[in-house]
Amino acid sequence: MKKESEMIYGMHAIIEAIDAGKEIDKIIMKNDMQGRLSHDLFKAIEGRNIPIMRVPVERLDRITKKNHQGVIAFTIPVAYQHIEDIIPTLYEDGKAPFIIVLDGITDVRNFGAIARTCECAGVHAIVIPEKNSASINADAIKTSAGALLKIPVCREKNLTNAIKFLKNSGLKIVATSDKADDNYTDISYTDALAIVMGAEDIGISIENQRLCDTIVKIPIVGTISSLNVSVATGIMAYEVLKQRL
């Protein structure tokens, strides 16, 4: 269950929080919620990157015993950023962008561990999708050892479009797959780069794989067929760091 301090209850309170600039991760609303206040909420989030989920009221009741009035908002301690704002700044500063893109990583502990490694390895930003992704919450921040408070996290409405933007901005897009021919150490990572990492069970979506310039594998000689995604991301990130140093 979410900690009470991470939630806002009731339509009026949530709208006021949004208008005041409070960072909202997502909003959960009961299925049959309608009326003027519901309309006002949708108007308040217009143009903002805040997903709304419609759920049975029983789910809201399981989340909290307080009087939620059919709607709960989950807050985040830091603001999500946009990758379109970060890449030009990196180029202006004379840096070769190094971005990690997470496709379908939903476990907050993996997300936190990845962020910790990324911050240590000099990754400039992490890109995640708006849906089907872990969020910045207390568990993720704790696992990251505070790295999620330091490294920019860009939550994009459409991950495929975000990858297209990176590609059009001159970044080489690299993905990992156990079916690839080239080992991860066989290619250069010194130029502008984005590495796409997928969930352990389903991997990177086909649509996003097609955008990749190169797909590499991390060799496995044991009997277990795959690595934990946070470990795999760490291996990739430190190969980049080794080459750039």
Secondary structure, DSSP 8 states (H G I E B T S, - for coil): ---GGGEEESHHHHHHHHHTT--EEEEEEETT--SHHHHHHHHHTTTS---EEEE-HHHHHHH-SS--TTEEEEE-SS--B-HHHHHHHHHHTT---EEEEEES---HHHHHHHHHHHHHHT--EEEEESSSS----HHHHHHTTTGGGTS-EEEES-HHHHHHHHHHTT-EEEEE-TT-SEEGGGS---SSEEEEEEBTTTBS-HHHHTT-SEEEE----SSS----HHHHHHHHHHHHHHHH-
